Amino acid sequence: FRLPYTYDPYLVSTTTKEYFPGAEAMVTTTAYTYNSYGLTASKTETDSKGDTFSETYRYAPDLVGSEQFPLMEQLTQAHRIAEPVIVEKYLHGHKLSEYHVKYGASEETGYRPQPIAVYERDGDGSIDLDAATDRRLEMVGYDGHGKVREYKQDGVSVTQLWGYNGEYLLAKLVNATYAEVEAVLTDSDLTLLHQGYHFIAAGPPFWVPKVIPLTEEEMRDLLARLRVKTVWLRGSVSYIFLLHFRHTQQLVNDPRAPKMLEKNGSLTVDTVPDCIDR
């Protein structure tokens, strides 16, 4: 690899060689460019067979004044610029695909600029953010922590329940809106899901509230009640429960995680969080 001689070093290129029995080594060189914010603007791979594959990235600062006004300006001013808004892929200079994120700021997003739709298009041409033709993902609502609580993928509603004050995803319910899930849960259930702990009095002489994290059994019982209550929403509601438990100040996987991996009808218990499937 090679680094440029600057005060802020960036990776300029890498070269790899792959060896195969009875054949010449395959040499692949990858070159990188950056924008004025130090974010990767392009990545181009060229191999010894003559194939050239490239990806270009455009971020909020790159799009100020050209689209989604004034959201690109607001994202830039808030220094929320790490995620690319547009990703394009090319082979020998011919466009293969485009990935494009649309932002919005409304009551559903907490009046903060947040992604409200993801568009994907294969082949040449450009995506029209005002049309639904290439829309693959639509964010319906966010919670108070800025996490997606409901989205639609290919027209199917997916509700996400976050715990530990919005830090970790606990459950996903496919083919159920957040309003439907909220309607069958009690306020205490929702509070426990969102917080992930109890408040109890520590006792005299100070009576300071004490934080007690939910145990594994309490969280499993809570999610089991959720499943029982929501199974009647529709005949095709499916569940993905992502169980993690916080002990003291750290989130750790339960040591019996392999036993937690099970499938039972529409219920799937998993230990690997995956916020949104793309």
Order of alpha helices (4+ residues) and beta strands (2+ residues): beta-beta-beta-beta-alpha-alpha-beta-beta-beta-beta-beta-beta-beta-alpha-alpha-beta-beta-alpha-beta-beta-beta-alpha-beta-beta
